[in-house]
Structure formats: structure tokens, C-alpha cells
Amino acid sequence: MFGLFKSESKLGIDIGTASIKIVEMAKKDNRFALSNYGLFELNESTTSGGVSGQNILKLPDEEIVWGIKEVIKKANISSKDVIASIPSFSTFSTVIQMPYLSENDLIKAIPFEAKKYIPIPIEEVSMDWSIIEVKKNPNNPTRPTVEVFLAAVPKDETARYQRIMQNAGLNLKAIELENSALIRGLLGNDLAPTAIINIGGRSTSILIVSKGYERMGHNYEVGGFEITKSIAKSLGIGVEKAEELKKKLGLNQDDENIVRQAMFSLIDMMAFETRKTINIYEESQNQKILRVILVGGLVNMPHFANYFKEKLGRDALIGNPMARVVYPQGLTKVIPEISSTFAVATGLAMRDL
């Protein structure tokens, strides 16, 4: 949409279940600078089948390529270098404890240890790992332990993403776990224990983060589209009209707002699943979650954040990955409305800048 800060810019491409989000980012005076952004949303007019409610990731590769090209063309995006995300339900990640070893010994030991946690043959995944911290071992003070974040992606998934980006005329520089990009975009170098609630089109991801790494995750198969369908069914209207009413009226407490009645049970369940996940983590790790961050398109719905906080029973704020980003003055009013929707894509574009 805008043509600023084009030198050495990178694209963050977030292929979700209901939309494709692209952010183009560069560095200006040692700060992240937004060059461009664009969105492709799935609806009846954007797929060959013409069926609303499909999952983008289940579409043929050529339709995903077409969607990416459409965003790039309409937004006038120029960069070709891409960091792409893989959704959490297509990946494996965990934090493991190991005896403290030299880096060379860790490189040899981790693939063997990973077999205990990865449910498919190790030769069928691309694997990466990072040392979180070295910890004292209360049972053996002379032998510390090391905490390792382990991530793995099926090789057929990485091959598919490479194929899609190549056919879209782009250079895939890296593939990253969706949650890792989300953490970078929202938290940066902040290590405080945090819960991130990412409400997508088809599902909701509840992510517990501490010291900059995912510690616990839970995917809940209800997202913004299920809420839209609930409104459509309750009012006897089409999905597109229901989506329009959801965005316009939201959870406005006007007595005449019949739209909110159709959403209560689903949003209440989101809050319940979030509260349950946070409680499990706090009790098992003896560590308090200091804040809750809400992201995704639904969080901008009128009165959503306040209602969710009430049902959750603790404070929560809407995430703003653009807080550390320079952007054109003309976008000052728009950024707060779109920022949380582009949280993953923003985190991707920030990588390696």
C-alpha cells in the first residue's frame, strides 16, 4: 500500500486458515520500519469452489500462489525475500531438560533425545533447537542442566512452502514456527511470563511464554468464523451479512443488540479454555502469568476485550506488534485497527533485520 523504506526489506508471509497476511519491513535508523502490508481473505469469490468456510491451507497450491500474488499486486509490494510461518498444528515444539554438555556434544545428543518427543520418524522432519538457559541441578550441584527449546517441521511441509513461494516468484529465506514469530512481534526482548491468545479465523491458539520461549500451547477449534456462523444461524441471515453485523455491533451492550446473544457461548468457552491453560501452567510451574495479550482480527470487535477480561477474571490487553515500528503518518488511525491482525506477519518480517 505504501512505498517507503524499500532498501533491504523483507516480507513476512503468514498463511493462515482463513487469510493470507503479508508485511513488508525494513530497518531505518536502527528501528523497524513498515514498508507495506496486504491481506487476502477467503470467501465465496476467492476460491475455485466458491465455498465460504474453507481452509486456505487445504486449498490446492496454485490457489494459495494466486492469493499471494493478488496481495503483492494490489499492495504494490516489491521485495522478494520471504520469511514464512508454519501454523502450530503442523509443527512440533517442546522444552526439554538435558545434562549440561559442550555444544558439539549437544549437537550429537539432541537428535536422540528428540525421538522421545517427536511423534514421527526423526528423518522425516527438519529440526532446530536453541538453548534457553543453564540451570543449577539441586540433585547434583557440580552437574548443571540445560534447558533446550526444540522445534521440528515435517519435511513435506517445508517442501510445500518452498514450492509455493517459488511459484509465486519469491525467495524463501526461512520458515519459522507461527508462535515464534508471534512472540518476537509482541514481546521482543521482554522475558516476563505471558499468555498470548491468538484468535484466528478457524481456531484459537493459547500460548504460554516465559523467557522468550513457548512453554505451553493449546489449540482450541473455534475462531472468528465459527462466531460468524453462529450469528448467521441465530438470525437466519447469510454469512457475509453476519460478518458485517459482528464487526459493526460486536458485544455492544445495547438491549436491542441481538447479535451479541449469538456470540456469548463461544466467547465464554474461549475464556474458559484460556483460564484453564493458564491455571495448569501456574500450578505445574509455580510461576505466575504476569499479563495476557489478545491478538487476531476478532479482538478489534466492539467491546470484545472488556467482555473477555470479565469472563477470564484477570486483566488482558490487545497486542500491538507495531508499537516498535515506524510507519507513515497517514496510517496513524489505521494501525491500531489492523496491528493485532498482522501480529504473526510482523514478527516474521522483523526476523534477521
C-alpha positions in Angstrom: 0.0 0.0 0.0 2.9 2.4 0.7 6.3 2.6 -0.9 8.6 3.7 2.0 11.8 2.2 3.3 12.4 -0.2 0.4 16.1 -0.9 0.9 16.9 -4.4 2.1 13.3 -5.0 3.1 11.9 -8.4 4.0 8.5 -10.0 3.6 6.7 -11.8 6.4 4.0 -14.1 5.0 1.5 -15.6 7.3 -0.7 -18.2 5.6 -3.5 -18.8 8.0 -6.6 -20.9 7.7 -8.8 -18.0 6.7 -6.5 -15.4 5.3 -3.0 -14.6 3.9 -1.3 -11.7 5.6 1.9 -10.0 4.3 4.0 -7.4 5.9 7.0 -5.7 4.2 9.5 -4.4 6.7 12.9 -2.7 6.6 15.3 -1.0 9.0 15.5 2.8 9.3 17.8 4.4 11.8 18.1 1.1 13.7 14.3 0.9 14.0 11.8 -1.4 12.3 10.0 0.5 9.5 6.8 -0.6 7.8 7.2 -0.5 4.1 3.9 -2.2 3.1 1.2 -4.6 4.1 -1.6 -6.5 2.5 -4.4 -9.0 3.2 -6.1 -11.8 1.2 -9.3 -13.1 2.9 -11.0 -16.3 1.9 -14.7 -16.0 0.8 -17.0 -17.3 -1.8 -15.4 -15.2 -4.5 -11.8 -16.1 -3.9 -11.7 -19.8 -4.5 -12.5 -22.0 -7.4 -15.0 -24.0 -5.3 -16.8 -20.8 -4.2 -17.4 -22.2 -0.8 -17.2 -20.0 2.3 -15.6 -21.6 5.4 -12.8 -23.5 3.5 -9.4 -23.7 5.0 -6.7 -21.9 2.9 -4.1 -24.5 3.9 -6.2 -27.2 2.4 -6.6 -25.5 -1.0 -4.5 -26.5 -4.0 -1.1 -24.9 -4.1 -1.9 -22.9 -7.2 -4.8 -21.2 -5.4 -2.5 -20.2 -2.5 0.0 -18.9 -5.0 -2.7 -16.9 -6.7 -3.8 -15.4 -3.3 -0.2 -14.3 -2.5 0.2 -12.8 -6.0 -3.0 -10.9 -5.5 -1.8 -9.3 -2.3 1.6 -8.4 -3.7 0.0 -6.8 -6.8 -2.7 -4.9 -5.0 -0.4 -3.6 -2.3 2.4 -2.9 -4.8 4.9 -4.9 -2.7 8.4 -5.0 -4.2 10.6 -7.2 -2.0 11.2 -10.8 -3.0 12.8 -12.2 0.2 10.4 -14.0 2.4 10.2 -15.4 5.9 7.1 -17.6 6.1 5.3 -19.1 9.1 4.0 -22.6 9.6 0.9 -22.9 11.9 1.4 -24.6 15.2 -0.9 -27.5 14.4 1.5 -28.5 11.6 4.7 -28.5 13.8 6.2 -30.0 17.0 7.8 -28.0 19.7 8.7 -28.5 23.4 11.2 -27.5 26.1 13.4 -30.3 27.2 15.9 -30.6 30.1 19.3 -32.2 29.4 22.6 -32.5 31.2 25.0 -29.7 30.5 27.2 -30.6 27.6 29.5 -28.9 25.2 27.9 -27.5 22.0 29.4 -30.4 19.9 28.1 -33.0 22.3 24.6 -31.3 22.4 24.5 -31.4 18.6 25.0 -35.1 18.7 22.7 -35.8 21.7 19.7 -33.7 20.8 18.5 -35.9 17.8 18.5 -38.9 20.1 16.6 -37.0 22.8 14.2 -35.6 20.3 12.9 -39.1 19.3 11.1 -39.2 22.7 9.1 -36.1 21.9 8.5 -36.1 18.1 5.7 -38.5 17.1 7.0 -39.2 13.5 10.4 -40.6 12.4 13.2 -38.1 13.0 14.4 -38.4 9.4 11.1 -37.0 8.2 11.4 -33.7 10.0 13.6 -30.6 9.7 14.7 -29.8 13.3 16.1 -26.8 15.1 16.9 -26.1 18.7 18.0 -23.2 21.0 19.5 -23.1 24.5 17.2 -21.2 26.8 19.3 -21.2 29.9 21.7 -23.2 32.0 20.2 -24.1 35.4 21.6 -25.4 38.7 20.9 -29.0 39.4 19.7 -29.4 43.0 20.4 -33.1 42.9 24.0 -32.6 41.7 25.4 -29.1 42.2 28.5 -30.0 40.2 26.5 -31.0 37.1 24.1 -28.2 35.9 21.3 -28.9 33.4 20.5 -27.1 30.2 17.0 -26.1 29.1 16.6 -26.5 25.3 13.7 -25.3 23.1 13.2 -28.0 20.4 11.2 -27.4 17.2 10.5 -29.7 14.3 8.6 -29.3 11.0 7.7 -32.2 8.7 9.9 -32.1 5.6 6.9 -32.4 3.3 5.5 -29.2 4.8 8.8 -27.3 4.2 8.9 -28.6 0.7 5.4 -27.4 0.0 6.2 -23.9 1.3 9.3 -23.8 -0.8 7.2 -24.8 -3.9 4.5 -22.2 -3.2 6.9 -19.3 -2.7 9.0 -20.3 -5.8 5.8 -20.4 -7.9 4.8 -17.0 -6.5 8.1 -15.6 -7.7 9.6 -15.2 -4.2 12.8 -16.2 -2.5 12.0 -18.2 0.7 14.8 -17.3 3.1 13.4 -19.1 6.2 10.4 -21.0 7.6 9.5 -20.3 11.2 7.0 -21.6 13.7 4.0 -19.3 13.8 4.3 -19.0 17.6 7.9 -18.0 17.5 7.1 -15.1 15.1 4.2 -14.1 17.3 6.5 -13.9 20.4 9.0 -11.8 18.5 6.4 -9.4 17.2 4.6 -8.9 20.5 7.3 -9.3 23.2 10.6 -8.5 21.6 13.2 -9.0 24.3 10.7 -9.0 27.2 11.1 -12.2 29.1 8.2 -11.9 31.6 5.8 -14.8 31.8 3.0 -14.0 29.4 -0.2 -15.7 27.9 -0.9 -14.8 24.3 -4.4 -15.6 22.9 -4.3 -15.7 19.1 -7.8 -15.8 17.7 -7.7 -16.9 14.1 -10.4 -17.5 11.5 -10.8 -21.2 12.2 -9.1 -21.8 15.6 -7.8 -20.1 18.7 -4.2 -20.6 19.9 -3.5 -20.2 23.6 0.3 -19.8 24.1 2.2 -19.5 27.4 5.6 -17.8 27.0 8.4 -17.4 29.6 12.0 -16.1 29.0 11.1 -15.6 25.3 10.1 -19.2 24.5 6.9 -21.1 24.2 6.4 -23.2 27.4 2.8 -24.5 26.8 0.4 -24.3 24.0 -3.3 -25.3 23.4 -5.2 -25.1 20.2 -9.0 -24.7 20.5 -11.0 -25.4 17.4 -13.2 -22.3 17.5 -12.3 -19.0 15.8 -13.9 -15.9 14.3 -15.6 -17.8 11.5 -17.5 -20.1 14.0 -18.8 -17.0 15.7 -19.9 -15.5 12.4 -21.7 -18.8 11.6 -23.4 -18.7 15.0 -24.7 -15.2 14.3 -25.9 -16.2 10.8 -27.8 -19.3 12.2 -29.3 -17.4 15.1 -30.6 -14.5 12.9 -31.4 -16.6 9.8 -29.1 -14.4 7.6 -26.2 -15.1 5.3 -22.6 -15.4 6.4 -21.5 -12.1 4.8 -24.2 -10.1 6.5 -23.4 -11.8 9.8 -19.8 -10.9 9.5 -20.8 -7.3 8.8 -23.0 -7.2 11.9 -20.3 -8.8 14.0 -17.8 -6.1 13.1 -20.3 -3.2 13.4 -22.2 -4.2 16.6 -19.9 -6.7 18.3 -20.7 -7.1 22.0 -22.2 -3.6 22.4 -24.5 -3.8 25.5 -27.4 -2.1 23.8 -30.6 -4.1 24.7 -31.5 -4.2 21.1 -28.2 -5.9 20.1 -29.3 -9.4 19.4 -26.0 -10.1 17.7 -24.1 -10.4 21.0 -26.5 -13.1 22.3 -25.4 -15.4 19.4 -21.7 -15.0 20.4 -21.8 -15.3 24.2 -21.4 -19.1 24.5 -18.5 -19.4 22.1 -16.6 -16.4 23.6 -17.3 -17.7 27.1 -15.7 -21.1 26.1 -12.6 -19.3 24.7 -12.2 -17.5 28.0 -12.7 -20.8 29.9 -10.1 -22.6 27.8 -7.7 -19.7 28.4 -8.2 -19.7 32.1 -7.8 -23.4 32.3 -4.5 -23.4 30.4 -3.1 -20.5 32.5 -4.1 -22.3 35.7 -2.5 -25.5 34.6 0.8 -23.7 33.8 0.8 -21.6 37.0 0.2 -24.7 39.2 2.6 -27.0 37.5 5.5 -24.5 37.2 4.8 -22.4 40.3 5.1 -19.3 38.2 2.5 -16.5 37.8 1.5 -15.3 34.4 2.0 -11.5 34.6 -0.1 -10.5 31.6 -2.5 -11.7 29.0 -2.3 -10.4 25.4 -5.1 -10.7 22.8 -4.4 -10.8 19.1 -6.3 -11.7 15.9 -9.0 -10.0 13.9 -11.8 -10.7 16.4 -10.1 -8.7 19.2 -11.0 -5.4 17.4 -14.7 -6.2 17.5 -16.5 -3.6 19.7 -16.4 -4.4 23.4 -14.7 -7.8 22.9 -11.6 -7.1 25.0 -13.7 -5.9 28.0 -16.1 -8.8 27.9 -13.2 -11.3 27.5 -11.4 -9.8 30.5 -14.5 -10.1 32.6 -15.0 -13.7 31.8 -11.3 -14.5 32.1 -11.2 -13.0 35.6 -7.9 -11.1 35.0 -6.7 -8.2 33.0 -5.9 -8.6 29.3 -4.7 -6.1 26.7 -4.9 -6.0 22.9 -1.4 -6.8 21.4 0.3 -4.2 19.2 3.2 -5.5 17.3 3.5 -2.1 15.5 4.5 -0.4 18.8 8.1 -0.8 17.9 7.6 0.1 14.3 8.0 3.3 12.3 5.1 3.8 9.8 3.8 6.6 7.6 1.8 9.3 9.5 -1.2 8.6 7.2 -1.6 5.2 8.9 -1.9 6.6 12.4 -5.6 5.9 12.6 -5.5 2.6 10.7 -2.6 0.8 12.5 -4.5 0.3 15.9 -7.3 -1.4 13.9 -5.1 -3.8 11.9 -2.0 -4.3 14.1 -3.1 -7.3 16.0 -4.4 -9.0 12.8 -0.9 -8.8 11.4 1.0 -9.9 14.5 2.5 -13.1 13.1 3.4 -11.5 9.7 5.0 -8.5 11.6 7.1 -10.9 13.7 8.2 -12.8 10.6 9.3 -9.6 8.8 11.3 -8.5 11.8 13.5 -11.6 11.7 17.1 -11.0 10.5 16.6 -7.2 10.1 
